[in-house]
Amino acid sequence: MDLQTRKIEFVQEFLKLQSEEMISQFENLMKKKSSKTESVLKPMSLKELNSRIDKSEQDFKTGKFKTSAQLLEKYR
């Protein structure tokens, strides 16, 4: 079963829930997961950002990249 189908089925089951406690638990889980992800990400300095841009441009010039079609094919 692909991810899109799983998400649709999850939402359908979620909409059937009648328990406020269960819905609160899902909300708390999502908030906890979201804040955990945000705490892992840290902002880049302008110098770091420019360095990444330069590296990306150099990689592109030297052919070190994949097209969107290649990426889509990989994850299908």
mmCIF file as gemmi writes it, N, C-alpha and C atoms, coordinates in Angstrom:
data_model
loop_
_atom_site.group_PDB
_atom_site.id
_atom_site.type_symbol
_atom_site.label_atom_id
_atom_site.label_alt_id
_atom_site.label_comp_id
_atom_site.label_asym_id
_atom_site.label_entity_id
_atom_site.label_seq_id
_atom_site.pdbx_PDB_ins_code
_atom_site.Cartn_x
_atom_site.Cartn_y
_atom_site.Cartn_z
_atom_site.occupancy
_atom_site.B_iso_or_equiv
_atom_site.pdbx_formal_charge
_atom_site.auth_seq_id
_atom_site.auth_asym_id
_atom_site.pdbx_PDB_model_num
ATOM 1 N N . MET Axp A 1 ? 0.853 -1.177 0 1 0 ? 1 A 1
ATOM 2 C CA . MET Axp A 1 ? 0 0 0 1 0 ? 1 A 1
ATOM 3 C C . MET Axp A 1 ? 0.899 1.241 0 1 0 ? 1 A 1
ATOM 4 N N . ASP Axp A 2 ? 0.631 2.158 -0.902 1 0 ? 2 A 1
ATOM 5 C CA . ASP Axp A 2 ? 1.47 3.357 -0.983 1 0 ? 2 A 1
ATOM 6 C C . ASP Axp A 2 ? 1.092 4.372 0.097 1 0 ? 2 A 1
ATOM 7 N N . LEU Axp A 3 ? 1.975 5.33 0.292 1 0 ? 3 A 1
ATOM 8 C CA . LEU Axp A 3 ? 1.803 6.312 1.363 1 0 ? 3 A 1
ATOM 9 C C . LEU Axp A 3 ? 0.517 7.116 1.201 1 0 ? 3 A 1
ATOM 10 N N . GLN Axp A 4 ? 0.21 7.52 -0.021 1 0 ? 4 A 1
ATOM 11 C CA . GLN Axp A 4 ? -0.988 8.332 -0.256 1 0 ? 4 A 1
ATOM 12 C C . GLN Axp A 4 ? -2.25 7.575 0.165 1 0 ? 4 A 1
ATOM 13 N N . THR Axp A 5 ? -2.326 6.309 -0.186 1 0 ? 5 A 1
ATOM 14 C CA . THR Axp A 5 ? -3.478 5.481 0.179 1 0 ? 5 A 1
ATOM 15 C C . THR Axp A 5 ? -3.566 5.319 1.691 1 0 ? 5 A 1
ATOM 16 N N . ARG Axp A 6 ? -2.426 5.089 2.326 1 0 ? 6 A 1
ATOM 17 C CA . ARG Axp A 6 ? -2.405 4.948 3.787 1 0 ? 6 A 1
ATOM 18 C C . ARG Axp A 6 ? -2.897 6.217 4.467 1 0 ? 6 A 1
ATOM 19 N N . LYS Axp A 7 ? -2.479 7.382 3.963 1 0 ? 7 A 1
ATOM 20 C CA . LYS Axp A 7 ? -2.911 8.647 4.566 1 0 ? 7 A 1
ATOM 21 C C . LYS Axp A 7 ? -4.416 8.833 4.42 1 0 ? 7 A 1
ATOM 22 N N . ILE Axp A 8 ? -4.941 8.513 3.262 1 0 ? 8 A 1
ATOM 23 C CA . ILE Axp A 8 ? -6.383 8.652 3.031 1 0 ? 8 A 1
ATOM 24 C C . ILE Axp A 8 ? -7.159 7.73 3.969 1 0 ? 8 A 1
ATOM 25 N N . GLU Axp A 9 ? -6.71 6.485 4.088 1 0 ? 9 A 1
ATOM 26 C CA . GLU Axp A 9 ? -7.39 5.545 4.98 1 0 ? 9 A 1
ATOM 27 C C . GLU Axp A 9 ? -7.293 5.996 6.435 1 0 ? 9 A 1
ATOM 28 N N . PHE Axp A 10 ? -6.142 6.543 6.813 1 0 ? 10 A 1
ATOM 29 C CA . PHE Axp A 10 ? -5.975 7.042 8.177 1 0 ? 10 A 1
ATOM 30 C C . PHE Axp A 10 ? -6.957 8.175 8.457 1 0 ? 10 A 1
ATOM 31 N N . VAL Axp A 11 ? -7.059 9.116 7.534 1 0 ? 11 A 1
ATOM 32 C CA . VAL Axp A 11 ? -7.967 10.257 7.718 1 0 ? 11 A 1
ATOM 33 C C . VAL Axp A 11 ? -9.411 9.774 7.796 1 0 ? 11 A 1
ATOM 34 N N . GLN Axp A 12 ? -9.769 8.811 6.96 1 0 ? 12 A 1
ATOM 35 C CA . GLN Axp A 12 ? -11.13 8.283 7.004 1 0 ? 12 A 1
ATOM 36 C C . GLN Axp A 12 ? -11.435 7.665 8.37 1 0 ? 12 A 1
ATOM 37 N N . GLU Axp A 13 ? -10.501 6.891 8.901 1 0 ? 13 A 1
ATOM 38 C CA . GLU Axp A 13 ? -10.693 6.29 10.222 1 0 ? 13 A 1
ATOM 39 C C . GLU Axp A 13 ? -10.701 7.358 11.315 1 0 ? 13 A 1
ATOM 40 N N . PHE Axp A 14 ? -9.834 8.348 11.175 1 0 ? 14 A 1
ATOM 41 C CA . PHE Axp A 14 ? -9.769 9.431 12.154 1 0 ? 14 A 1
ATOM 42 C C . PHE Axp A 14 ? -11.103 10.168 12.225 1 0 ? 14 A 1
ATOM 43 N N . LEU Axp A 15 ? -11.718 10.407 11.081 1 0 ? 15 A 1
ATOM 44 C CA . LEU Axp A 15 ? -12.994 11.12 11.048 1 0 ? 15 A 1
ATOM 45 C C . LEU Axp A 15 ? -14.123 10.337 11.725 1 0 ? 15 A 1
ATOM 46 N N . LYS Axp A 16 ? -13.957 9.043 11.855 1 0 ? 16 A 1
ATOM 47 C CA . LYS Axp A 16 ? -14.966 8.217 12.526 1 0 ? 16 A 1
ATOM 48 C C . LYS Axp A 16 ? -14.828 8.244 14.047 1 0 ? 16 A 1
ATOM 49 N N . LEU Axp A 17 ? -13.699 8.729 14.546 1 0 ? 17 A 1
ATOM 50 C CA . LEU Axp A 17 ? -13.468 8.737 15.995 1 0 ? 17 A 1
ATOM 51 C C . LEU Axp A 17 ? -14.517 9.574 16.72 1 0 ? 17 A 1
ATOM 52 N N . GLN Axp A 18 ? -14.974 9.041 17.844 1 0 ? 18 A 1
ATOM 53 C CA . GLN Axp A 18 ? -15.941 9.754 18.67 1 0 ? 18 A 1
ATOM 54 C C . GLN Axp A 18 ? -15.35 10.142 20.016 1 0 ? 18 A 1
ATOM 55 N N . SER Axp A 19 ? -14.199 9.583 20.332 1 0 ? 19 A 1
ATOM 56 C CA . SER Axp A 19 ? -13.573 9.809 21.627 1 0 ? 19 A 1
ATOM 57 C C . SER Axp A 19 ? -12.713 11.075 21.604 1 0 ? 19 A 1
ATOM 58 N N . GLU Axp A 20 ? -13.11 12.032 22.42 1 0 ? 20 A 1
ATOM 59 C CA . GLU Axp A 20 ? -12.333 13.268 22.512 1 0 ? 20 A 1
ATOM 60 C C . GLU Axp A 20 ? -10.935 12.989 23.059 1 0 ? 20 A 1
ATOM 61 N N . GLU Axp A 21 ? -10.842 12.016 23.939 1 0 ? 21 A 1
ATOM 62 C CA . GLU Axp A 21 ? -9.542 11.649 24.517 1 0 ? 21 A 1
ATOM 63 C C . GLU Axp A 21 ? -8.587 11.132 23.435 1 0 ? 21 A 1
ATOM 64 N N . MET Axp A 22 ? -9.093 10.28 22.542 1 0 ? 22 A 1
ATOM 65 C CA . MET Axp A 22 ? -8.254 9.752 21.454 1 0 ? 22 A 1
ATOM 66 C C . MET Axp A 22 ? -7.796 10.877 20.534 1 0 ? 22 A 1
ATOM 67 N N . ILE Axp A 23 ? -8.689 11.783 20.217 1 0 ? 23 A 1
ATOM 68 C CA . ILE Axp A 23 ? -8.333 12.907 19.35 1 0 ? 23 A 1
ATOM 69 C C . ILE Axp A 23 ? -7.273 13.764 20.024 1 0 ? 23 A 1
ATOM 70 N N . SER Axp A 24 ? -7.413 13.995 21.318 1 0 ? 24 A 1
ATOM 71 C CA . SER Axp A 24 ? -6.406 14.761 22.065 1 0 ? 24 A 1
ATOM 72 C C . SER Axp A 24 ? -5.055 14.063 22.041 1 0 ? 24 A 1
ATOM 73 N N . GLN Axp A 25 ? -5.065 12.744 22.154 1 0 ? 25 A 1
ATOM 74 C CA . GLN Axp A 25 ? -3.81 11.994 22.108 1 0 ? 25 A 1
ATOM 75 C C . GLN Axp A 25 ? -3.129 12.146 20.75 1 0 ? 25 A 1
ATOM 76 N N . PHE Axp A 26 ? -3.903 12.091 19.683 1 0 ? 26 A 1
ATOM 77 C CA . PHE Axp A 26 ? -3.341 12.299 18.347 1 0 ? 26 A 1
ATOM 78 C C . PHE Axp A 26 ? -2.773 13.713 18.211 1 0 ? 26 A 1
ATOM 79 N N . GLU Axp A 27 ? -3.518 14.686 18.705 1 0 ? 27 A 1
ATOM 80 C CA . GLU Axp A 27 ? -3.036 16.073 18.651 1 0 ? 27 A 1
ATOM 81 C C . GLU Axp A 27 ? -1.715 16.221 19.389 1 0 ? 27 A 1
ATOM 82 N N . ASN Axp A 28 ? -1.636 15.647 20.581 1 0 ? 28 A 1
ATOM 83 C CA . ASN Axp A 28 ? -0.407 15.728 21.373 1 0 ? 28 A 1
ATOM 84 C C . ASN Axp A 28 ? 0.758 15.031 20.676 1 0 ? 28 A 1
ATOM 85 N N . LEU Axp A 29 ? 0.488 13.88 20.088 1 0 ? 29 A 1
ATOM 86 C CA . LEU Axp A 29 ? 1.524 13.149 19.366 1 0 ? 29 A 1
ATOM 87 C C . LEU Axp A 29 ? 2.062 13.974 18.198 1 0 ? 29 A 1
ATOM 88 N N . MET Axp A 30 ? 1.156 14.582 17.451 1 0 ? 30 A 1
ATOM 89 C CA . MET Axp A 30 ? 1.574 15.387 16.301 1 0 ? 30 A 1
ATOM 90 C C . MET Axp A 30 ? 2.347 16.623 16.743 1 0 ? 30 A 1
ATOM 91 N N . LYS Axp A 31 ? 1.916 17.267 17.817 1 0 ? 31 A 1
ATOM 92 C CA . LYS Axp A 31 ? 2.632 18.441 18.326 1 0 ? 31 A 1
ATOM 93 C C . LYS Axp A 31 ? 4.024 18.059 18.802 1 0 ? 31 A 1
ATOM 94 N N . LYS Axp A 32 ? 4.112 16.938 19.503 1 0 ? 32 A 1
ATOM 95 C CA . LYS Axp A 32 ? 5.4 16.473 20.021 1 0 ? 32 A 1
ATOM 96 C C . LYS Axp A 32 ? 6.351 16.17 18.861 1 0 ? 32 A 1
ATOM 97 N N . LYS Axp A 33 ? 5.856 15.48 17.854 1 0 ? 33 A 1
ATOM 98 C CA . LYS Axp A 33 ? 6.671 15.12 16.693 1 0 ? 33 A 1
ATOM 99 C C . LYS Axp A 33 ? 7.1 16.37 15.938 1 0 ? 33 A 1
ATOM 100 N N . SER Axp A 34 ? 6.185 17.312 15.794 1 0 ? 34 A 1
ATOM 101 C CA . SER Axp A 34 ? 6.475 18.554 15.083 1 0 ? 34 A 1
ATOM 102 C C . SER Axp A 34 ? 7.535 19.371 15.809 1 0 ? 34 A 1
ATOM 103 N N . SER Axp A 35 ? 7.415 19.492 17.118 1 0 ? 35 A 1
ATOM 104 C CA . SER Axp A 35 ? 8.388 20.286 17.868 1 0 ? 35 A 1
ATOM 105 C C . SER Axp A 35 ? 9.746 19.592 17.902 1 0 ? 35 A 1
ATOM 106 N N . LYS Axp A 36 ? 9.754 18.259 17.888 1 0 ? 36 A 1
ATOM 107 C CA . LYS Axp A 36 ? 11.009 17.506 17.846 1 0 ? 36 A 1
ATOM 108 C C . LYS Axp A 36 ? 11.736 17.785 16.528 1 0 ? 36 A 1
ATOM 109 N N . THR Axp A 37 ? 11 17.789 15.433 1 0 ? 37 A 1
ATOM 110 C CA . THR Axp A 37 ? 11.586 18.049 14.123 1 0 ? 37 A 1
ATOM 111 C C . THR Axp A 37 ? 12.138 19.463 14.068 1 0 ? 37 A 1
ATOM 112 N N . GLU Axp A 38 ? 11.391 20.425 14.591 1 0 ? 38 A 1
ATOM 113 C CA . GLU Axp A 38 ? 11.845 21.81 14.576 1 0 ? 38 A 1
ATOM 114 C C . GLU Axp A 38 ? 13.099 22.002 15.413 1 0 ? 38 A 1
ATOM 115 N N . SER Axp A 39 ? 13.221 21.267 16.521 1 0 ? 39 A 1
ATOM 116 C CA . SER Axp A 39 ? 14.388 21.438 17.379 1 0 ? 39 A 1
ATOM 117 C C . SER Axp A 39 ? 15.648 20.876 16.732 1 0 ? 39 A 1
ATOM 118 N N . VAL Axp A 40 ? 15.5 19.929 15.812 1 0 ? 40 A 1
ATOM 119 C CA . VAL Axp A 40 ? 16.648 19.36 15.111 1 0 ? 40 A 1
ATOM 120 C C . VAL Axp A 40 ? 17.167 20.34 14.063 1 0 ? 40 A 1
ATOM 121 N N . LEU Axp A 41 ? 16.267 21.083 13.467 1 0 ? 41 A 1
ATOM 122 C CA . LEU Axp A 41 ? 16.65 22.041 12.435 1 0 ? 41 A 1
ATOM 123 C C . LEU Axp A 41 ? 17.163 23.319 13.077 1 0 ? 41 A 1
ATOM 124 N N . LYS Axp A 42 ? 18.307 23.778 12.611 1 0 ? 42 A 1
ATOM 125 C CA . LYS Axp A 42 ? 18.812 25.046 13.126 1 0 ? 42 A 1
ATOM 126 C C . LYS Axp A 42 ? 19.048 25.985 11.949 1 0 ? 42 A 1
ATOM 127 N N . PRO Axp A 43 ? 18.836 27.256 12.139 1 0 ? 43 A 1
ATOM 128 C CA . PRO Axp A 43 ? 19.01 28.195 11.041 1 0 ? 43 A 1
ATOM 129 C C . PRO Axp A 43 ? 20.476 28.274 10.611 1 0 ? 43 A 1
ATOM 130 N N . MET Axp A 44 ? 20.668 28.506 9.319 1 0 ? 44 A 1
ATOM 131 C CA . MET Axp A 44 ? 22.02 28.668 8.78 1 0 ? 44 A 1
ATOM 132 C C . MET Axp A 44 ? 22.415 30.13 8.842 1 0 ? 44 A 1
ATOM 133 N N . SER Axp A 45 ? 23.693 30.339 8.975 1 0 ? 45 A 1
ATOM 134 C CA . SER Axp A 45 ? 24.191 31.709 8.874 1 0 ? 45 A 1
ATOM 135 C C . SER Axp A 45 ? 24.207 32.081 7.393 1 0 ? 45 A 1
ATOM 136 N N . LEU Axp A 46 ? 24.327 33.345 7.112 1 0 ? 46 A 1
ATOM 137 C CA . LEU Axp A 46 ? 24.392 33.808 5.728 1 0 ? 46 A 1
ATOM 138 C C . LEU Axp A 46 ? 25.6 33.198 5.026 1 0 ? 46 A 1
ATOM 139 N N . LYS Axp A 47 ? 26.702 33.078 5.753 1 0 ? 47 A 1
ATOM 140 C CA . LYS Axp A 47 ? 27.919 32.491 5.187 1 0 ? 47 A 1
ATOM 141 C C . LYS Axp A 47 ? 27.682 31.022 4.809 1 0 ? 47 A 1
ATOM 142 N N . GLU Axp A 48 ? 27.025 30.261 5.711 1 0 ? 48 A 1
ATOM 143 C CA . GLU Axp A 48 ? 26.727 28.853 5.425 1 0 ? 48 A 1
ATOM 144 C C . GLU Axp A 48 ? 25.793 28.722 4.224 1 0 ? 48 A 1
ATOM 145 N N . LEU Axp A 49 ? 24.793 29.577 4.165 1 0 ? 49 A 1
ATOM 146 C CA . LEU Axp A 49 ? 23.845 29.545 3.06 1 0 ? 49 A 1
ATOM 147 C C . LEU Axp A 49 ? 24.55 29.808 1.734 1 0 ? 49 A 1
ATOM 148 N N . ASN Axp A 50 ? 25.381 30.849 1.702 1 0 ? 50 A 1
ATOM 149 C CA . ASN Axp A 50 ? 26.108 31.167 0.475 1 0 ? 50 A 1
ATOM 150 C C . ASN Axp A 50 ? 27.064 30.048 0.081 1 0 ? 50 A 1
ATOM 151 N N . SER Axp A 51 ? 27.67 29.408 1.065 1 0 ? 51 A 1
ATOM 152 C CA . SER Axp A 51 ? 28.571 28.288 0.797 1 0 ? 51 A 1
ATOM 153 C C . SER Axp A 51 ? 27.809 27.127 0.159 1 0 ? 51 A 1
ATOM 154 N N . ARG Axp A 52 ? 26.626 26.846 0.669 1 0 ? 52 A 1
ATOM 155 C CA . ARG Axp A 52 ? 25.808 25.769 0.094 1 0 ? 52 A 1
ATOM 156 C C . ARG Axp A 52 ? 25.366 26.107 -1.329 1 0 ? 52 A 1
ATOM 157 N N . ILE Axp A 53 ? 25.014 27.354 -1.546 1 0 ? 53 A 1
ATOM 158 C CA . ILE Axp A 53 ? 24.618 27.785 -2.891 1 0 ? 53 A 1
ATOM 159 C C . ILE Axp A 53 ? 25.783 27.601 -3.851 1 0 ? 53 A 1
ATOM 160 N N . ASP Axp A 54 ? 26.972 28.042 -3.443 1 0 ? 54 A 1
ATOM 161 C CA . ASP Axp A 54 ? 28.161 27.901 -4.295 1 0 ? 54 A 1
ATOM 162 C C . ASP Axp A 54 ? 28.429 26.433 -4.614 1 0 ? 54 A 1
ATOM 163 N N . LYS Axp A 55 ? 28.337 25.578 -3.6 1 0 ? 55 A 1
ATOM 164 C CA . LYS Axp A 55 ? 28.582 24.146 -3.818 1 0 ? 55 A 1
ATOM 165 C C . LYS Axp A 55 ? 27.534 23.562 -4.76 1 0 ? 55 A 1
ATOM 166 N N . SER Axp A 56 ? 26.284 23.936 -4.583 1 0 ? 56 A 1
ATOM 167 C CA . SER Axp A 56 ? 25.216 23.435 -5.453 1 0 ? 56 A 1
ATOM 168 C C . SER Axp A 56 ? 25.439 23.858 -6.895 1 0 ? 56 A 1
ATOM 169 N N . GLU Axp A 57 ? 25.825 25.099 -7.092 1 0 ? 57 A 1
ATOM 170 C CA . GLU Axp A 57 ? 26.089 25.582 -8.449 1 0 ? 57 A 1
ATOM 171 C C . GLU Axp A 57 ? 27.274 24.847 -9.068 1 0 ? 57 A 1
ATOM 172 N N . GLN Axp A 58 ? 28.305 24.592 -8.276 1 0 ? 58 A 1
ATOM 173 C CA . GLN Axp A 58 ? 29.47 23.855 -8.768 1 0 ? 58 A 1
ATOM 174 C C . GLN Axp A 58 ? 29.082 22.416 -9.114 1 0 ? 58 A 1
ATOM 175 N N . ASP Axp A 59 ? 28.289 21.787 -8.259 1 0 ? 59 A 1
ATOM 176 C CA . ASP Axp A 59 ? 27.823 20.423 -8.534 1 0 ? 59 A 1
ATOM 177 C C . ASP Axp A 59 ? 27.039 20.379 -9.837 1 0 ? 59 A 1
ATOM 178 N N . PHE Axp A 60 ? 26.195 21.363 -10.067 1 0 ? 60 A 1
ATOM 179 C CA . PHE Axp A 60 ? 25.408 21.407 -11.297 1 0 ? 60 A 1
ATOM 180 C C . PHE Axp A 60 ? 26.319 21.525 -12.513 1 0 ? 60 A 1
ATOM 181 N N . LYS Axp A 61 ? 27.313 22.405 -12.424 1 0 ? 61 A 1
ATOM 182 C CA . LYS Axp A 61 ? 28.246 22.598 -13.547 1 0 ? 61 A 1
ATOM 183 C C . LYS Axp A 61 ? 29.025 21.333 -13.87 1 0 ? 61 A 1
ATOM 184 N N . THR Axp A 62 ? 29.325 20.535 -12.849 1 0 ? 62 A 1
ATOM 185 C CA . THR Axp A 62 ? 30.112 19.313 -13.061 1 0 ? 62 A 1
ATOM 186 C C . THR Axp A 62 ? 29.228 18.076 -13.262 1 0 ? 62 A 1
ATOM 187 N N . GLY Axp A 63 ? 27.93 18.284 -13.39 1 0 ? 63 A 1
ATOM 188 C CA . GLY Axp A 63 ? 27.02 17.18 -13.678 1 0 ? 63 A 1
ATOM 189 C C . GLY Axp A 63 ? 26.647 16.323 -12.482 1 0 ? 63 A 1
ATOM 190 N N . LYS Axp A 64 ? 26.902 16.809 -11.29 1 0 ? 64 A 1
ATOM 191 C CA . LYS Axp A 64 ? 26.569 16.051 -10.076 1 0 ? 64 A 1
ATOM 192 C C . LYS Axp A 64 ? 25.159 16.418 -9.612 1 0 ? 64 A 1
ATOM 193 N N . PHE Axp A 65 ? 24.167 15.974 -10.379 1 0 ? 65 A 1
ATOM 194 C CA . PHE Axp A 65 ? 22.775 16.249 -10.022 1 0 ? 65 A 1
ATOM 195 C C . PHE Axp A 65 ? 21.884 15.195 -10.656 1 0 ? 65 A 1
ATOM 196 N N . LYS Axp A 66 ? 20.641 15.14 -10.206 1 0 ? 66 A 1
ATOM 197 C CA . LYS Axp A 66 ? 19.633 14.254 -10.782 1 0 ? 66 A 1
ATOM 198 C C . LYS Axp A 66 ? 18.454 15.108 -11.219 1 0 ? 66 A 1
ATOM 199 N N . THR Axp A 67 ? 17.851 14.706 -12.3 1 0 ? 67 A 1
ATOM 200 C CA . THR Axp A 67 ? 16.671 15.423 -12.771 1 0 ? 67 A 1
ATOM 201 C C . THR Axp A 67 ? 15.473 15.043 -11.899 1 0 ? 67 A 1
ATOM 202 N N . SER Axp A 68 ? 14.435 15.843 -11.972 1 0 ? 68 A 1
ATOM 203 C CA . SER Axp A 68 ? 13.231 15.524 -11.196 1 0 ? 68 A 1
ATOM 204 C C . SER Axp A 68 ? 12.635 14.203 -11.673 1 0 ? 68 A 1
ATOM 205 N N . ALA Axp A 69 ? 12.741 13.913 -12.964 1 0 ? 69 A 1
ATOM 206 C CA . ALA Axp A 69 ? 12.233 12.642 -13.49 1 0 ? 69 A 1
ATOM 207 C C . ALA Axp A 69 ? 12.99 11.464 -12.875 1 0 ? 69 A 1
ATOM 208 N N . GLN Axp A 70 ? 14.316 11.598 -12.718 1 0 ? 70 A 1
ATOM 209 C CA . GLN Axp A 70 ? 15.11 10.534 -12.096 1 0 ? 70 A 1
ATOM 210 C C . GLN Axp A 70 ? 14.698 10.335 -10.637 1 0 ? 70 A 1
ATOM 211 N N . LEU Axp A 71 ? 14.478 11.42 -9.928 1 0 ? 71 A 1
ATOM 212 C CA . LEU Axp A 71 ? 14.066 11.317 -8.529 1 0 ? 71 A 1
ATOM 213 C C . LEU Axp A 71 ? 12.69 10.678 -8.403 1 0 ? 71 A 1
ATOM 214 N N . LEU Axp A 72 ? 11.763 11.097 -9.25 1 0 ? 72 A 1
ATOM 215 C CA . LEU Axp A 72 ? 10.418 10.522 -9.206 1 0 ? 72 A 1
ATOM 216 C C . LEU Axp A 72 ? 10.456 9.033 -9.501 1 0 ? 72 A 1
ATOM 217 N N . GLU Axp A 73 ? 11.271 8.636 -10.467 1 0 ? 73 A 1
ATOM 218 C CA . GLU Axp A 73 ? 11.382 7.223 -10.818 1 0 ? 73 A 1
ATOM 219 C C . GLU Axp A 73 ? 11.945 6.413 -9.653 1 0 ? 73 A 1
ATOM 220 N N . LYS Axp A 74 ? 12.891 6.975 -8.95 1 0 ? 74 A 1
ATOM 221 C CA . LYS Axp A 74 ? 13.519 6.28 -7.825 1 0 ? 74 A 1
ATOM 222 C C . LYS Axp A 74 ? 12.515 5.986 -6.715 1 0 ? 74 A 1
ATOM 223 N N . TYR Axp A 75 ? 11.589 6.879 -6.467 1 0 ? 75 A 1
ATOM 224 C CA . TYR Axp A 75 ? 10.677 6.748 -5.336 1 0 ? 75 A 1
ATOM 225 C C . TYR Axp A 75 ? 9.289 6.254 -5.71 1 0 ? 75 A 1
ATOM 226 N N . ARG Axp A 76 ? 9.127 5.712 -6.874 1 0 ? 76 A 1
ATOM 227 C CA . ARG Axp A 76 ? 7.818 5.141 -7.266 1 0 ? 76 A 1
ATOM 228 C C . ARG Axp A 76 ? 7.731 3.704 -6.899 1 0 ? 76 A 1
